[in-house]
Amino acid sequence: MKQLLGGLSGLALSLTPSVALAEGGGYSRGNAILYFFAIAVVLIFGIHDTFHKRWLTWTSAIVIPIVLYLNLPAQ
């Protein structure tokens, strides 16, 4: 477990600067995708934790990222 956590932490630390500088500027589409992805993960987990229905979890795992992607700012 420690190796997995260390590997994921290293990956996150190595990718963060490249993502932040991908499009330049403080608020870019690349950064917004990361924030929206984190929001989608929390929402999907909350739906699963609340209702414990497999079909609802799978449906929300498909619908929520699509809706959040469509709400991204234009380039």
N, C-alpha and C positions, 0 to 999 in steps of 0.2 A: 504494500500500500504506500509505503514511503517513497519507493521508486516511482510509482505512478504519479504521486503528488509532485515529486521533484521534477519529473519529466514534463508534466503539464505546466508547472510554474515556469520552467525554463523556456518552453515553447511560447507561453504567453509573453514573457519578458523579451524574447527575441523578436516576436512579431509585432508588438505594440508600437515601436517607433516607425516601422515601415508602414503600418496602417495609418498612423497619425500623419505621416508626411506624404501619403499616397496622392492626395489631391490638393494639398496646400490649404491654407486658411484654417481658421479656428473651428468653423462649423462646416463640415463637408459631408457629402453623401456617404463616404466610406465610414466615417465615425458614426453617423446616424444609423447605418446598417448594424454596427456592433451594439449600439444602445437598444435598438429595436429588437435585435435577436435576444438580448438579455431579458427584455421585457416579455417577449414571447415565451421564453423558457419558464419564467416565473408564473405567467398566466396559465400555461398548459399544466404545470405541476399543481397549481392551486385548484384547477378544475378536476384533475385526477384525484387529488387529496380530499376534495370535498365530496365528490359524487361516486367515486370508485366504479365507474362504468367504463368498460373498455371501448365501446363504440363512441361514447362521448369524448373520451380522451383522444382517440384517433381522429375524430372529426375536428376537434379543436386544434390538434397538431397540424392539420391541413389548412384550416380556415384562418386561424390567427396569424401565421406568418404571411399569408397572401394579403390579408387586409392591412397588416402593418407595412408590408413592402409597397403597397399601392399608396400609402400615406406618406412615403418618403418625399422630401423636398426635391424639386426639379434640379437638374445639374446646371 
